[in-house]
Amino acid sequence: MLRKPNSKIVCALLLACAPALAAAGASLAEIARLGQDLTPLGGEMAASADGTIPAYGGGISQPPAGYKPGDHHPDPYAEEKPLVTITAANMAQHGDKLTEGHKALLRTYPDSYFMKVYPTHRSASAPQRIYDATASVAATAELVNDGNGVKGTVIGIPFPMPRQGIEVLWNHLLRYRGDIAGRHIAQAAPTRGGDYTLVQFEDEFNLIYAHEGMTEKELKNRIAYFKQMVLSPARLAGGILLVHETLNQVEEPRQAWLYNPGQRRVRRAPNVAYDNPGTASDGLRTNDQFDMFNGAPDRYDWKLVGKKEMYVPYNAYRLHSDKLKYSDILTPLHINQEYPRYELHRVWVVDATLKEGERHLYKRRTLYFDEDSWQILAVDLYDNRDQLWRVSEGHPINYYEVPVIWTTLEVHTDLQSGRYLALGLDNEAQMYDFSIKRSPADYTPAALRRAGVR
């Protein structure tokens, strides 16, 4: 059942905000569309013209029978068969619905890379309070500091009817991912021949922006705390990263600290940002590629290309399954394409072009955002010669117990080196825990020092 924004709450909020609408935010008429011809988060309610993309019906609203929190999430679409398998031989027939990155992967690895396309399911959903908050902040949210910050928003999606590319990006950065989440995951960066060493992490996300009852004043310009401990291999074990993510990164850049177990010291880590290499990634992803994109947007101009129907990763329950081993997924050159699921979805397309005078490994990025959740599903990354260099995929599922759409695996494939990074492997690990309790005091440098392995 589709859950719409609470009409009484929304009307009261809109009346209270009406005088400010001329200066910021969406109009009353625009906001009234949420839950009508637009989904509560701003996607198109209607089916596509040919019916291939169905009308939105509220997404997955409850777990399947027998599911218990802590289980790997069973596949609600396990009995379905692919509608088509796209290969290098037939890709021209589907070119208008393929990202440039997927076209390049098909061309580069014609003997082993393919895409299984399944029926489309608009499974994204979120708690009712996120829908209500979105209808509220849509009236007040506005960009500040040339788009490098946002004000007038908390809990909800700030720009459900975006007019600019930077607004689409902020919807991703502030999308709902639960309140607090812990996870155990593995990462691998196979060589061209397929050899790899697993790096295992224990992560925590305290996503305070979306906490129930949160106010903009209480945020104090923070939107999230992130902590990551390396569990293995032994040479890296015990290292801990702590990040305080800010809402306006011009006013106050992100703060980060590292605990070094060898030195038993906590140090500031100002380089945990932009194009510095991600933790133990063999240089195959930058810091701002984590979660498909994170951090300050100030080095790029963000152009809204528009909305398109594209084949993108979605409902990746098979890739997430505890019936698979990591070795089933990690094959030479790219992950084993037997397991990813692709569907036709409407996505917002945004081109990010490096500003004159700024520096970054990627001169240009093309990002594809899910209309139903604002999750980035794919990114094409170009080098300073304007050559397509890397292709990123975010393979999402609906975590029933919240509910929320989030990636179960990120894959960053380097077309030039023949290598890739798989981040978020959880088939052999404990499942996400969305029930843990934490406070801001657990994310201080002093707490990081106490948590250090001695």
C-alpha positions, -999 to +999 in steps of 0.1 A: +000+000+000+013+035-009+019+056+021+014+093+013+026+123+034+002+129+062-022+155+048-030+172+081+006+176+090+016+187+055-012+214+053-002+228+087+034+230+077+027+245+044+005+272+059+033+280+084+059+282+057+038+300+030+054+335+035+089+320+028+080+301-003+088+330-026+124+331-013+132+294-011+118+259-016+090+245-037+057+261-043+025+250-026+012+236-058+044+216-064+044+202-028+007+192-032+019+168-060+038+146-035+017+114-030-005+123-060+012+123-094+046+122-076+057+096-051+063+109-015+100+114-023+095+130-057+096+102-083+070+099-110+040+079-098+029+067-132+041+038-153+063+044-183+045+048-216+050+011-226+043-002-191+078-017-188+084+005-157+053-001-135+034+025-116+047+031-081+027+012-055+046+021-023+075-003-026+083-031-002+064-021+030+070-052+052+094-081+054+085-114+038+071-142+060+097-158+082+123-130+079+141-121+111+164-090+116+199-103+113+191-126+084+204-121+050+174-107+030+156-133+010+149-125-027+112-116-033+118-121-070+139-153-069+116-171-094+119-145-122+139-152-153+158-125-173+138-107-200+170-103-221+207-108-217+227-079-231+261-087-247+286-071-269+269-087-298+234-072-292+242-040-272+235-018-302+198-027-299+197-014-263+222+015-267+197+042-258+191+026-224+228+018-215+251+041-197+284+049-214+301+029-187+281-002-194+287+001-231+325+004-224+324-027-202+306-047-228+331-036-255+362-041-233+352-076-221+331-091-249+338-127-240+329-124-203+308-093-196+270-093-200+240-078-183+209-098-173+179-076-174+149-086-153+113-073-148+113-039-131+101-036-095+099-003-078+107-017-044+120+015-027+103+026+004+110+046+036+092+052+069+062+075+069+080+102+089+105+106+061+076+112+037+061+138+060+094+155+066+101+157+028+067+175+022+077+199+050+113+207+041+105+210+004+090+243+012+120+257+031+152+240+018+176+262-001+212+261-014+238+283+003+274+291-006+270+285-043+254+251-036+281+238-013+257+238+016+220+236+023+198+252+050+162+250+060+162+212+059+163+182+083+151+146+082+135+147+047+146+149+011+153+187+006+146+189-032+120+163-043+114+184-074+149+194-084+157+222-108+195+219-107+220+191-107+234+202-074+200+197-058+199+162-071+233+155-055+221+169-022+191+146-023+216+117-025+238+130+003+208+136+026+187+105+016+174+082+042+197+053+051+183+044+086+192+061+118+222+042+131+237+012+113+265-012+120+279-037+095+307-062+089+319-062+053+348-073+031+366-055+003+387-070-025+408-056-053+416-085-075+446-084-098+441-089-136+447-126-129+421-127-102+442-129-070+431-109-041+435-104-003+403-097+016+402-066+037+375-068+064+359-038+081+336-031+109+316+001+100+292+023+119+270+050+105+252+074+128+230+093+104+219+120+127+203+142+099+174+117+098+169+110+135+133+113+146+126+147+162+159+162+150+160+199+144+183+219+122+196+237+153+204+205+170+224+193+140+251+220+146+260+216+110+266+178+113+247+153+092+265+120+101+292+103+121+311+075+105+335+051+121+355+023+104+378-003+120+400-026+099+397-062+112+421-079+087+446-085+073+470-084+102+492-057+087+462-033+087+442-046+116+433-022+144+434+010+123+403+031+129+389+060+109+364+085+124+346+111+103+322+140+112+303+149+081+291+184+078+260+199+061+278+230+049+314+220+040+324+256+031+314+269+064+331+239+082+349+212+063+345+175+073+366+165+103+384+132+103+408+114+126+428+082+123+439+058+151+472+042+143+476+010+164+514+009+159+518+043+173+488+041+196+479+076+186+450+095+172+458+121+146+438+145+125+433+132+089+426+162+067+433+141+035+402+119+040+384+137+013+382+143-025+405+123-046+428+109-020+428+071-021+402+052-001+413+029+027+432-002+014+417+003-020+450-002-041+442+033-055+411+019-072+387+044-057+389+079-043+376+089-009+347+107-025+336+076-044+326+059-011+288+055-011+290+063-048+296+100-039+302+117-006+317+149+007+320+184-005+307+192-040+327+224-045+352+212-071+326+205-097+299+222-117+268+200-115+246+201-147+212+185-146+209+166-179+174+153-172+156+121-165+161+090-187+150+053-187+181+033-182+192-003-173+207+000-139+216-023-109+185-029-088+170-055-063+204-072-060+192-099-036+210-127-055+243-108-053+236-103-016+228-139-008+244-159+020+243-189-004+272-174-023+309-173-012+330-143-019+350-165-044+318-170-064+316-132-070+353-122-073+365-132-108+392-117-130+386-083-147+351-077-133+327-094-108+309-125-119+280-112-140+259-142-133+247-126-101+240-089-106+204-080-115+196-051-139+162-035-144+148-006-164+143+024-142+139+062-146+170+079-133+181+115-130+212+121-150+237+147-137+271+157-154+297+169-130+326+188-147+357+199-129+358+237-123+385+257-139+415+259-115+404+229-094+422+196-092+408+161-091+417+127-106+383+128-124+378+156-148+342+146-154+316+123-138+282+113-151+260+101-123+227+082-124+203+087-095+173+065-088+141+085-090+124+065-061+152+067-035+179+092-047+205+065-044+232+068-070+231+036-090+259+041-115+287+066-123+309+071-154+343+086-145+366+103-170+403+111-167+420+144-176+423+133-212+385+131-214+387+093-217+363+070-198+385+056-171+364+039-144+328+027-140+310+025-107+279+005-098+258+006-066+239-026-063+209-019-040+183-039-020+155-029+002+165-036+038+131-048+049+135-042+086+138-004+083+127-001+054+153+016+033+170+012-001+208+011+002+236-006-016+247-041-007+278-039-029+297-012-046+319-021-076+344+003-091+359-011-123+391+004-139+389-001-177+425+009-182+442-015-156+418-044-159+412-043-122+382-035-099+374-029-063+344-047-047+334-029-015+306-041+008+308-079+004+286-094+031+277-129+019+299-145+045+294-118+072+270-107+098+241-087+084+236-049+089+223-041+124+200-011+123+191-015+161+224-004+177+223+025+201+249+053+200+253+089+211+275+117+197+299+110+226+308+077+210+322+096+180+349+118+196+387+116+193+387+105+230+363+077+223+384+067+192+415+065+215+396+043+239+384+020+211+419+015+198+433-021+199+464-022+220 
